[in-house]
Amino acid sequence: MGRKYWKKRSYLFQGFVRENPLSDDQTPENPIRRFVMSPQIFNIIKTALMDPEMEELPTDPMRGIDFRVVKTQKGGYADYTTSTWARKETALTEVEQAAIDKHGLYNLNDFLPKKPSEVELKVMKEMFEASVDGRPYDAEKYGAYFRPYGMQAPAGSTPTTAAPKADTFEQVAPTATATATPAPAVEAPKVEPVAETAPAATPAPAEAAPAESGSKAEDILAMIRSRQSS
């Protein structure tokens, strides 16, 4: 149950791909790419950015250093703990500098998901409790606000100025939404490329919990209420 509702963080960076192990990946017209990094990689990057002994920022265009993403397997899951910064400084090439002059760097704030409104927060609270109680997703009630990827909005449903009435729902703390954190990004990291990412979509509702988890749901709600009252 904890994994089901645990918030997921991701971090957004930009840079160049200098070495690409994927032979079928084509360099786009604008070679400045955006990368969605996991907390595991972000912590490695952050350590270097916060290191007081590092004389120059890794993002310096003349004395910056590359970042190498190394993917291994650990316990059946992808592991990036061996990723590291290069030991030698390298300047941007003429081609890379020309790309920055032509296309400009991204304003990463433009790709952050929008903050939910007061109405959307109320809807999220209702959806959360409905999910914990084992109730199925109600597309007619919530489809105008949040819906699974690929699902069409119900006919005639549009977000209203007030959230649906919570006649049978007790409000609890809102679920956390993932946010991307912008970071300095003039460097040319050697990274495992990913496709260009669109702005983060509105979070889809958590899938319904099994009906037989009623007793566990009550325990979770009791813990949440206890934390709210403390």
N, C-alpha and C positions, 0 to 999 in steps of 0.2 A: 504493500500500500504506500510505503514511503517513497519508493522509486517512481510510482505512478504519478504522484503529485509534486515530486521534487523539481524545483526550478532549474532550468538549464541556461547556463551562461555561454555566450560566444563573443568574440572580439574581432573587430574589423580593422584590417590593415590594407596598405597599398604599396606596390613596389614593382620591380622587374623580376622576371624569371631568367636567370643567367644560365643555368643548366637544367635541362628538362629531360627527365628519364622516360617521359611518355612520348613515344614516337608518333602516335596518332593525334597529338595535340597540336593545333595550328596557332601560331602567334597572331593575335588579332591586330587590326590596323592600328589601334591604340595599344601599344605594348605595356602601358601602365595598368596593372591588373589589381583587382581587389581580392583579398583573401579573408576567409572566415576561419579564425583560429580558435582552437579549443582552449579551456583554462590550463591544460597541461603545457601547451606550447607558450601560452601567454605568460605564465609564471617564469619560464626561462628567459623570455624577452624582457620582462619587467626587471628581473634581477640585474641584467646588464644596464638597463636604462637608469636604475637607481644606484649603481655602483659608483661611489665617490672617487675611486681610483681610476676610473675611465676618463682620460683627459678629453677626448672628443666624443660627441654623441655618435652612436652608430648610424644616425641618419645624415651626418654631415656629407654634402655632395663631393667633397674633395678627400676627406679623411675618414669616410664611413667604413663600415665592415659588413660583410655579407652574413646572412643567417642561413644555415643549412638545416633543412627539415629532414630528419632521418626516421623512417617508419620501421618498427619491428613488431613482433608479436609477443605478448605476455599473457599467459592464462587464457588464450583464445581471443584476446582483444588487442586492438591496435595500441602500440606503445610508442610515444614520441620523446621519452625522457633522454634519449641519446642525441637529440637535436642540439645544435650548439652554434655559437658565433664563430666566424673565421678568426684566425690569429693575426692575419695581416690586413692592413688597411688598403682599401681600393677606392679610387675615384670613379665617378660616373663616366661612362664612355661618351664620346661625341654623339653617338647615335641615341643614347639614353637621354642626354641633355637636350638634344634636338626634339625628342618626343615630349619632354616636359614643356619646352618652349612652344611647341605646336598645340598640344592638347591640354596642357595645364594639369595640375594635380587635382584629384577629387576632393570635394568638401565632404568628408565622411559623415558629418552630421546630417547630410541630406538622405542618408541611407538608414538612419535609425528608425525603428518602428515608432509610430505616433503614440503619444501617451493616451491611455484610455480616459474617456470623459467620465463624469460622475455617473451618468446613466449606464455607461458600459461597465463600470466597476460594480454597480448594483446587479447587472445581469450576470457578471462573472461570479459574484457571490452566490446567486441562486443556482447557477449551473454547477458550481463546486459542491454545494450541499446535495443537489440532486444526484450527482455522480457518486458521492460518498455513501448516500443512502441506497445506491444500486438502481436508481431510476434511469431509464433509457433517455437518450438525447431527444429533445423535443424540437424538431426542425421548424414546426409552425410557430412556436413561441420564441425560439432563439435564432432562427435562420437569418433574420434581418440584421443580427449583430455579429454572431460567430457561427461558423459552420465548417465541417471538414473540407479538406482540399478536394476540389472537383465537384462538390455538391452545389447545385443551383439554389438560389434563394427562392423561397416559396412565392408563388404568384401573388402579387399585390402586397407583399410584405416590405415595408420600409421602416428604418429606424424612427421611432417616435421621440417626442421630447421628454417622455417619462418612461422609466423602465416598467416592465410587466409587474403587475401587483404580486406581491409575495404572500398570497393568501395561505399557501400550504408550504412555504419555504421559510426556514429560519435563517437569517443572515449570519454569515460567519466571515472571518477575515478573508479578504480577496486573495486569489491565487496570484503568485508572483509571475510576471511576464518577463520573458527573456529580453535583454537589451544588449546591444552591441556597443563596445566602448571604443571611440576613436583614439588613435595613437600616432605619434610622429611617424611619418611614412615617406621620407624622401630617399631612404636607403634602397638598395637593390638586393633584397634577400634572395638567396638560392632556396627556393621553396618547392615543395611538391605542388604543382599547379592545380587549381580548381577552376571551375567554370565561373564566368562573370556572374555575380550574385545580384538579384534584384532586391529592392528594399524589403526588409523582413515583413512577411505577411501577418495579418492579424492572427493571433494565436487561436488555434482550433480548440474546441472543448475537449476535456479529457473524456475518454471513453467510459461507458458505464461500468461500474464494478459488478461482479456477480451477485445475484440475489441472495445467495447463501452467506454473504459477508456482512449481514445485518448487525450481528453482535460486534464485529470488528469496527464497523462504521460507527456504532454508538460509542465505542471506546475512544475512537479518534475524535469525534465531536466533543466528547466530555473533556478530553485533553485540551482541545482548542478553546472551549468555553472557560476552562480553568485558567489558561494563559491570559485570556482576555480580561478576566475578572481580577487577576493578580496585578 
